[in-house]
Amino acid sequence: MPIALVSGDQVTRTETEPFAPDAEYVVVKESITRFSALNLHPEESRDRIRAAAQRAVEAVAAGRVRTPAIASPVRLELDHQTADMAEVATWVGGVERVSERTVVIVGDDLEEVFRRFVAVNYITRQAGGR
């Protein structure tokens, strides 16, 4: 499936560009720390996202947005804030701890790797890693 629209902070754009070079990007905030950001006014964000979404739909319809080429198996390495968070992450099936604060998710099914990623983020945040 092509990735046609990405919205978020400047880091999201930088990390997504290699996989979605044809996407429309809307940077609506600038991350300062893990807990703070400089945000556009909500109405400005809405207007920018709406315009980018229109361009993205048109680009997909015209066949100008390529599907990301991601080789299998996929290896997703996650570095956590603490060793405790890395340990909690291993509670999710298919997640392996490879160092004090790092876990790895490997798989051929991209959707399953993504589900594990979401589960790891959810439980580690609930375990105090907000």
KOLKETOR-820511 format. One record per residue (C-alpha): residue number from 0; z, y, x; residue in one letter. Coordinates in Angstrom, 1 decimal. Example, Ala and Ser with C-alpha at 12.3 -4.5 7.8 and 13.67 -1.06 7.14 Angstrom:
2
[pt 0; [7.8; -4.5; 12.3]; 'a']
[pt 1; [7.1; -1.1; 13.7]; 's']
This chain:
130
[pt 0; [0.0; 0.0; 0.0]; 'm']
[pt 1; [-0.9; 3.4; 1.5]; 'p']
[pt 2; [1.8; 5.9; 2.2]; 'i']
[pt 3; [0.5; 9.1; 0.8]; 'a']
[pt 4; [3.5; 11.4; 0.4]; 'l']
[pt 5; [6.6; 11.8; 2.5]; 'v']
[pt 6; [9.4; 14.3; 1.8]; 's']
[pt 7; [12.6; 14.9; 3.7]; 'g']
[pt 8; [13.8; 16.4; 6.9]; 'd']
[pt 9; [12.0; 16.9; 10.2]; 'q']
[pt 10; [13.3; 13.6; 11.6]; 'v']
[pt 11; [11.9; 11.7; 8.6]; 't']
[pt 12; [8.5; 13.2; 9.3]; 'r']
[pt 13; [8.6; 12.4; 13.0]; 't']
[pt 14; [9.7; 8.8; 12.4]; 'e']
[pt 15; [7.1; 8.2; 9.6]; 't']
[pt 16; [4.0; 9.8; 11.2]; 'e']
[pt 17; [3.1; 6.7; 13.3]; 'p']
[pt 18; [3.0; 4.6; 10.1]; 'f']
[pt 19; [1.5; 7.1; 7.8]; 'a']
[pt 20; [-0.8; 9.4; 9.7]; 'p']
[pt 21; [-2.8; 10.3; 6.5]; 'd']
[pt 22; [0.2; 11.2; 4.4]; 'a']
[pt 23; [1.0; 14.6; 3.0]; 'e']
[pt 24; [4.3; 15.8; 4.6]; 'y']
[pt 25; [6.8; 18.1; 3.0]; 'v']
[pt 26; [9.8; 19.1; 5.2]; 'v']
[pt 27; [12.3; 20.5; 2.7]; 'v']
[pt 28; [15.3; 20.6; 5.0]; 'k']
[pt 29; [16.2; 20.8; 8.7]; 'e']
[pt 30; [19.0; 18.4; 9.7]; 's']
[pt 31; [21.7; 20.0; 11.8]; 'i']
[pt 32; [24.2; 17.1; 11.9]; 't']
[pt 33; [24.7; 13.8; 10.1]; 'r']
[pt 34; [26.5; 15.8; 7.4]; 'f']
[pt 35; [24.7; 19.1; 7.2]; 's']
[pt 36; [21.3; 20.6; 6.9]; 'a']
[pt 37; [19.4; 23.8; 6.2]; 'l']
[pt 38; [17.7; 23.3; 2.9]; 'n']
[pt 39; [14.9; 25.1; 1.1]; 'l']
[pt 40; [15.8; 26.5; -2.3]; 'h']
[pt 41; [15.3; 23.7; -4.8]; 'p']
[pt 42; [12.6; 25.6; -6.6]; 'e']
[pt 43; [10.7; 26.1; -3.4]; 'e']
[pt 44; [11.1; 22.4; -2.5]; 's']
[pt 45; [9.9; 21.4; -6.0]; 'r']
[pt 46; [6.8; 23.6; -5.7]; 'd']
[pt 47; [5.9; 22.3; -2.2]; 'r']
[pt 48; [6.4; 18.7; -3.2]; 'i']
[pt 49; [4.4; 19.1; -6.4]; 'r']
[pt 50; [1.4; 20.6; -4.5]; 'a']
[pt 51; [1.6; 17.9; -1.8]; 'a']
[pt 52; [1.8; 15.2; -4.5]; 'a']
[pt 53; [-1.4; 16.5; -6.1]; 'q']
[pt 54; [-3.2; 16.5; -2.7]; 'r']
[pt 55; [-1.8; 13.0; -2.0]; 'a']
[pt 56; [-3.1; 11.6; -5.3]; 'v']
[pt 57; [-6.5; 13.1; -4.7]; 'e']
[pt 58; [-6.6; 11.7; -1.2]; 'a']
[pt 59; [-5.7; 8.2; -2.3]; 'v']
[pt 60; [-8.3; 8.4; -5.1]; 'a']
[pt 61; [-10.9; 9.4; -2.6]; 'a']
[pt 62; [-10.0; 6.6; -0.2]; 'g']
[pt 63; [-8.7; 8.9; 2.5]; 'r']
[pt 64; [-5.3; 7.3; 2.9]; 'v']
[pt 65; [-5.1; 4.2; 5.1]; 'r']
[pt 66; [-2.7; 1.3; 4.5]; 't']
[pt 67; [-0.2; 1.2; 7.5]; 'p']
[pt 68; [-1.0; -1.5; 10.0]; 'a']
[pt 69; [2.3; -3.2; 10.7]; 'i']
[pt 70; [2.1; -6.4; 12.7]; 'a']
[pt 71; [4.2; -9.4; 11.8]; 's']
[pt 72; [6.8; -10.4; 12.4]; 'p']
[pt 73; [8.5; -7.1; 11.9]; 'v']
[pt 74; [11.5; -6.3; 14.1]; 'r']
[pt 75; [13.8; -3.5; 12.8]; 'l']
[pt 76; [16.6; -2.5; 15.2]; 'e']
[pt 77; [19.5; -0.5; 13.8]; 'l']
[pt 78; [22.1; 1.3; 15.9]; 'd']
[pt 79; [25.3; 1.9; 14.1]; 'h']
[pt 80; [28.0; 4.5; 14.6]; 'q']
[pt 81; [30.7; 2.0; 15.3]; 't']
[pt 82; [31.1; -1.7; 16.3]; 'a']
[pt 83; [32.9; -2.3; 13.0]; 'd']
[pt 84; [29.8; -1.1; 11.1]; 'm']
[pt 85; [27.6; -3.4; 13.1]; 'a']
[pt 86; [29.9; -6.3; 12.2]; 'e']
[pt 87; [29.8; -5.4; 8.5]; 'v']
[pt 88; [26.0; -5.3; 8.7]; 'a']
[pt 89; [25.9; -9.0; 9.7]; 't']
[pt 90; [27.3; -9.8; 6.2]; 'w']
[pt 91; [23.7; -9.3; 5.0]; 'v']
[pt 92; [21.7; -12.5; 5.4]; 'g']
[pt 93; [19.1; -12.4; 8.1]; 'g']
[pt 94; [20.8; -9.6; 10.1]; 'v']
[pt 95; [21.8; -10.5; 13.7]; 'e']
[pt 96; [24.1; -8.5; 15.9]; 'r']
[pt 97; [22.5; -8.0; 19.3]; 'v']
[pt 98; [25.0; -5.7; 21.0]; 's']
[pt 99; [28.2; -3.8; 20.3]; 'e']
[pt 100; [26.7; -1.4; 17.8]; 'r']
[pt 101; [23.2; -2.8; 17.3]; 't']
[pt 102; [21.8; -5.2; 14.7]; 'v']
[pt 103; [18.3; -6.6; 14.2]; 'v']
[pt 104; [16.4; -7.6; 11.1]; 'i']
[pt 105; [13.3; -9.7; 11.8]; 'v']
[pt 106; [10.9; -11.1; 9.3]; 'g']
[pt 107; [7.3; -11.7; 8.2]; 'd']
[pt 108; [7.9; -10.3; 4.7]; 'd']
[pt 109; [8.0; -6.5; 4.9]; 'l']
[pt 110; [9.6; -6.2; 1.5]; 'e']
[pt 111; [12.4; -8.6; 2.4]; 'e']
[pt 112; [13.0; -6.7; 5.7]; 'v']
[pt 113; [13.2; -3.5; 3.7]; 'f']
[pt 114; [15.7; -5.1; 1.2]; 'r']
[pt 115; [17.9; -6.2; 4.0]; 'r']
[pt 116; [17.7; -2.7; 5.5]; 'f']
[pt 117; [18.8; -1.1; 2.2]; 'v']
[pt 118; [21.6; -3.6; 1.9]; 'a']
[pt 119; [22.8; -2.9; 5.4]; 'v']
[pt 120; [22.8; 0.8; 4.8]; 'n']
[pt 121; [24.7; 0.4; 1.5]; 'y']
[pt 122; [27.5; -1.8; 2.7]; 'i']
[pt 123; [28.0; 0.0; 6.0]; 't']
[pt 124; [28.4; 3.3; 4.1]; 'r']
[pt 125; [30.8; 1.7; 1.7]; 'q']
[pt 126; [32.8; 0.3; 4.7]; 'a']
[pt 127; [33.5; 3.8; 5.8]; 'g']
[pt 128; [30.5; 4.8; 7.8]; 'g']
[pt 129; [29.5; 7.7; 5.6]; 'r']
